[in-house]
Amino acid sequence: MPLDIIVGTQWGDEGKGRIVDLLASNADIVARYSGGDNAGHTVTVGDRTFKLHLIPSGLVYPHTLGVIGNGVVINPKTLCTEMEKLRQQGLIINPDRLAISHSAHLITPAHIALDQAQESARGSSKIGTTLRGIGPAYTDKIARSGLRVGEMLDSKTFTEAALRHTHHINHTITNLFSAKGVDVIYTAAELCDYADILRPYIKDVSLLLNQALADGKKILAEGAQGTLLDIDHGTYPYVTSSNPTAAGALVGLGLGVGCTERVFGVTKAFQTRVGEGPFPTEAFGNIAFRLRGTGANPWDEYGTTTGRPRRVGWLDMVLLRYAARINGLTDLAVTKLDILSGFKTIMICNAYRSGGNSYQELPYGPVNLEDFNPVYEELPGWEEDIRHARHWEELPQAARNYILRMEELVSIPVRLISVGPEREQVVELG
Ligand code: IMP
């Protein structure tokens, strides 16, 4: 059962790229299974920082094969630009190192224009999407009218399909939203240019991965976004349009249910969110300022994809327990513990209160969260800078107590704690 799945347990941006990077040293294949270039994963190795949106983070290692599964929606322009950028940073990107599923769907400029038109039309009830065309591309997929990567294999029929697709979406943009569509001929020609670049990378990813498993290879499935942004299990409608949860890895890669060994949940030591939607433990003022950072550092809480300041707050164990249940977590990785250094006290939400009742679990999952008020436990903080800690014993007692309390409240063992942005700034536990 050599498949490990890495999922975000919050609203994305948990530092999954960081954890994938650590675990990928023992993997043969790293595979993205959901989302698109709405994701942004940052991996720092020495003085090089890699910013990835579509290409699996594990490709930073020379020995891994990167795979983009059928569950991903691919903007070919972003993908080609990212491939080129990574080459300039010294990585080898060729069809022996990267495979793209023929069944993945494409995001086109028309989808992006439609995403923008839809968000404008939503007015004050906008979702706060990344405006990357994610929703419209998945809508087309479910409506059975999408463009698939495999269609790029035949340039003649692909040109016709791209023209048809762009006309169709333009029709919606202009007639339903009274907004401006995209240039049909230019868009189709651009898509055909990208098809020429991507053609050698297109594979039957399910076949490739199943053969790899049969050969005893180790696969790491790299999640994007997080559990609370899941279309089925998240804070609907303030969610993305895919399944970033663990089951999405199997569907999004064409793997059977029996092959999973571990499901690694990644959680920040606190909570963040970008875009609209409920956030019960959100903090403001000085606390928020300290959790977010000023934006001067790459690890400060500003979106990798959009640059938007993230909303920040205290860790929410009700939602973490929910994520553990939905994903069947076996292990936890806690990121950014170092950011909590210097707080006199640290709050942790272990229950909600609503209408005079106390809730350890939400009655209907994370809907109507506005009606629930967090009940906090207060834990002593620590003053020490912990970025140099590499062993459990090197963490201050108060930091250890914080982790131990988390473990106790979620009943999942913490295996990794990141204490800084560098690859080696991590405490590994048994
Ligand atoms: P969309 O995925 O662009 O449609 O955006 C839907 C919601 O998911 C918005 O609130 C986004 O801010 C959020 N979102 C999408 N991708 C990410 C991510 O990678 N990290 C954090 N939030 C995300």
Boltz pocket constraint, residues with backbone or C-beta under 6 A from the ligand:
constraints:
  - pocket:
      binder: B
      contacts: [[A, 11], [A, 12], [A, 13], [A, 38], [A, 39], [A, 40], [A, 127], [A, 128], [A, 129], [A, 130], [A, 131], [A, 132], [A, 133], [A, 134], [A, 135], [A, 224], [A, 225], [A, 229], [A, 238], [A, 239], [A, 240], [A, 241], [A, 274], [A, 275], [A, 276]]
      max_distance: 6.0
